[in-house]
Amino acid sequence: MKTLAKNGCAIMKKYMFVISISCIILSVLSTAMWGQERQKLAQTGMKFLSVACDARASSMGDAITAMEGNSSSMFFNPAGMARIQDMVNASVGNTKWFADINHIYGSIAFSPMNGDYGVFGVFFQTVDYGDLKHTILADNEQGFLDLGLFNPTALSFGIGYAKALSDKFSIGANIKYVMQDLGAGLIGLDGSGSKTVVNARTNTFAFDFGVLYHTGFKSLNFGMVIKNFSKETKFEEDNFELPLTFKIGFSFDAMDLLEVNQEMHALNLTVDAVHPRDYKQLVNVGAEYLFMKTISLRAGYSAQNDVQSGLTAGIGVQQRISGVWLAADYSYIPISEGGLNDVHRISVNFAF
């Protein structure tokens, strides 16, 4: 009995040590962010990293920091995949962004030995900005030379890890490589007609850190995440930073307060307080009604930028068939400015 008690104390001390270190890291990083305040607004690059990929998350206003999820949690809070039950869980999706910009993402998570060693994952995100006209100033009737088309691209891929340290506390982290290529371009001609060409491409590594805590009060969850922590990078001589973001979120199933059959009904309410490096502080909220654990209706409000109306909506279906979990989600975001197209997202998730 003494040996068991001693082992139990040692395990608890280990958990408390890891929890303390995680909280200290998040506190230090978030303090550094908050100390930068407004002078850093609108001074970040690789903004594609701030675009939500998953249809479920975007339909809830991106307010899912405190929610457990599937492999796509690596894009929001990697700690959210710590309790994946299946051996393999994968997600793919497509976002038809405005101005004919196309985002594609994929993620896959592995939970060996029923998660005893944690959950391991890999993920990627690509962006195709479409064909753009390449021109330079010129002393002619048009005032420019048409040099044809070019196709900018962006890419992010990495690995993630999450671990449930106890029945209440989970941690997670990602390391990712990010790259943006604006193409090789002619920027000028000298008096002899010689060309000046640059290759506008840059890359760097970035990190995400997250925690998720079950408070013990019914289904109330608390989460924190820091995304896109990295050093400065640059195009040619222009330095810039990635869109570092700190989020604190809460989630709660409102059906806990009612006498209803929770196998039939669930109503997840979420709220995220967001502090981006390049935008003012804001609050996102979301709601998800789940009927018979099969059909989901979702809505939210995201104040993430100035072109969206803020409202978000979506629907999802999910079912386990012959031991394989299948889910499909759709989200719709109306765009309120500049005659741009509304945003549509589709995601598919499967697990076994």
N, C-alpha and C positions, 0 to 999 in steps of 0.2 A: 504493500500500500504506500509506503514511504517513497519507493522508487517511482510509482505511478504519479504520486503527487509532485515529486521533484521534476519528472519529465513534463508534466502538465504545466508547471510553473515556467520551465525553460521554454516551452513552446509559446506560452503567452508572452513571455519577455521578448521572444524573437518577433512575434507579431507586432507587439507594441513598438519595438524598435523600428521595424519597417514602416509602420504607420506614421510614426513620428518623423522619420526621415522624409517620407513622401510629402507630408504636410509642410515640412520646412522648405523643401525644394519648391513646391508650388507657391508658398508664401513669398519666398525670396524672388522668384521669377515674376510673380504678379506685382510685387512692390516695385520692382524695376520698371515694369510696364507703366504702372500708374504714375510713377515719378516723371515719365516723359511728357505726359499731358498733351496739350494742344499743339506744341511746336512740331510734332511728328505727323499731324493730320495730312492725309493725301500725299504722303511721301513713301509709299511702298510700291513694289513691283510684283510681278507674278500673281496678279489678282485672281487668276483662275483657281488658286488654292482656297479662296474664300467662297467659291460657288458650291453650294450643296449638290451632291451627286444623287443620293438616295431619294426616291420618290416619297417614301413614307416620312422621312425627316422634313423634306421641303414642304409637304402638305400640312405639317404641323408647325410651320413658321420657324423651322430649324431649332426648335426648342426641345431637344432630346438629350441634353447633357446628362440628365439624371435617370435615363431610361436604359434598361438592359435591352440588348438587341442581338443582331446576327453579326456576320463577318464585316458588314459595312459600318459597324461601330468604329472601326479604325479611322474612318473619316471624320468622326464627331467626338467620341470619347473612347479610346481603346479599352478602358476598364469595363465598358459595357458588354464586351464579348467574353468576359471571364467565366460566365456560367452557362456557356453553350453546352447543351446536353448531347448533341450528336457528334459522332466522330469527325464528320466533314460537314462544313457549312459554307456555302458559296453564294455570291450575289453578283449580278451584272446589271448594267443599266445605261440608259442613254438620255441626255438632256438636249432638247432642241432649244438652245439659248437664242436670244434675240440677235438680229443682224446676221443670221445664217451661221452663227457660231455653234459648233457641235461638240459636246462633251460626252465621252464614253468612259465608264469606270468598271472595274472588276475587283473582287476580293474573295479570298478563300481562307478559311480558318480550320485548324486541326486541333482536336482535343483528345490526345492519346491518354490511355489509362484512365478514362472517365474524368479527365481534368486534373488528375493528381499532380501532374507536372506543369499545370497551367495550359493556356491556349496559345497556339502559335499561328501567325497569319502572314499572308503576303497580299499586296494590293497594288493597283495602278490606276492612273487617271490620265487620259490624253485629251487634248483640245485641238480641233481643226478650225482655224479662223476663216477658212474659205479663201478664194482667190481675190487678191487685192491688186489694184493698179499701181505700178511703180513709175513715178515721174520725178523729174528734177527740174529746177528752174533753168530757163534758157532764154536767150535774147532772140526770140522769134515772135511771129504774130500771135501764137497761142500763149506764149509766156512760159512754156514748159515743153519738155521732151517726154514722150510716152515710151517707156522702156519695157512694156509688156506687163505680165502678171507675176506675182509671187505669192507664196502660200506660207504664212507664219504657222508655227506649231508650238505646242507646249506639252510637257510630260512630267509626271511624277510617279515614282514607284518605290516601294519599300517593304519593310517587314515590321510586324507588330507582335507584341506579347502581352498577355493579361493573366492575372492570377487572383483567385478568390482566397484571401488569407484567412478568412473566417466566414461564418454564416452571414455576416453583416458588411464586411469590408473587402473591396476589390481594388486592385491597381492595374494600370496598363501603360504601355509606352510604344511609340513608333520611332523608327529612324527611316528617313526617306531621302532619295535623290530627286532633285527637282531641276528641270531644264526648260529654257524657253529659247526658241530659235526664230528670229525675225527675218532670216535669210541673208544671203550675200547680196549687197546692193551697191549700185553706183551712186555716189553722193555728189559727184562734181566732175567737171572737165576743166583742165588748165588751158592756157593760151595755145599750146601746141596740139590740143585735142587728146592728150593723155587722160586716162580714166583714173579716178580715185575710188577704190572699192573697199568696203568694210564687210566683215562677217559679224552681224549683230546676233551673237549667241552667248548665253551665259548659263552657268549651272552652279549648284551648291548642295550641301546636305542640310537637312532640317530635322527637328525632333518635336514630338508631341508627348505630353505627360498627362495622365488622368487618374482620378480616383472616383469611386462610387461607394456610397455608404447607405445601408438600410438602417434607418433610425430606430426601428423597433416599434414605432407608433403606426399600427396598421400597415398600410402599403407606402408610407411616406419615404421617399428616397432623396438623397442629396448627392450632387455630383460637382466636380470641378475638373477643368481641363485647360491646359495651355497648348496652343497649336502654333506650328511654324516658327519655333525657336531656332535661330540660326545667326551666323555672322553676316555682315554686309556682303553684297555682291555687286557687279556693275556691268553695264554695257559700255564698251570703250572706256571713256573717262568719267562716266556718270555713275556714282555710287548710289545704291538704294538698298532698302531692307525688305524682307518678306513681310506679308501681312500678319504679324504676330497678334494673337487674339487670346484673351483670357475670358473664360466663361464660368459662371456659377449657376447651377440649376436645381430645381426641385420638381418632383413628379409625385402624383397621388391618384389612386383609383377612387373616384368619388362614390362609387357603389359601396365602398366600405362603410359609408355613413347611412346607408339605406338597408332595409330588410328585403333584399332581393336575392335571387339565385345567381351567384357570381359565375356559375358555369354557363349561364345564358347571357349575362350582360356585364360589360365592363365599360367604364368611362374614365380614361386616363387624362388627367389635366396636368399640363406642364408649363413651367415658366423658366426662362433663362435671362440672367443679367449678363450683358456682353460688354466687354471693353476691348475694342479693336485699336490697333496702333494708328490706323489711318482714318478713323471715323469717330464721331462722338459716342459716348456711352449710350446704350439702348437696352430695351427689354423686348424679348420675343415671347409669345405665348402660343400654346397649342392645345388641341383637344382631339381625342380619338375615342369614338364609340365602337365597341367590338360586340357583335351579336353572335352568340353560340360559338365563339372562338373561330369564326369563319369569315364573316363579312365585316369590314371596317369602313366607317365614315369619318373623315378627318377634316379639320379646319384649323386655321391659325392666323397669326399676325406677325409679320417680320418687318422691322424698320431698318433692315440692313443697308439699303441704298435709296437713292432718290428717284429711280426710274420705276420701281415697283409701286403698285398701289398700296402694298402692305398686306393685303388679304391673300390667304393661301387656302387651297382646298384639295381634296383627294379622296380616293377610294381604294380599297384593297380586298383581295380574297385570299384565303389560305386554307390548306387542308393537308392532312397526312394520308397518302395513298400507298398501300402495299409497303409500308415502312419508310417511304420517302416523303419528306416534307416539301410541299410546293407552295409558293406564295407569289402573287403578282400585285404590283402597286402602280397607281397612276396619280400624278399631281398636276395641278393647274395653277399658274400664277399670272394674273393679269398685269400687263405693263401699262403704266399711266402716262408715259411721256414720249414725245417725239415720233409718234406713229410707229413705234417698234412692235414687232410681233409678240404676242403672249408666249409665255414659256410653258412647255409641256415636258414632263418627265415620265419615264417608264422604267420600272425596276423588276427584276425577277430574282427570287431567292429559292434555293433548294438545299436540303440537308438529308443526310442518311447516316 
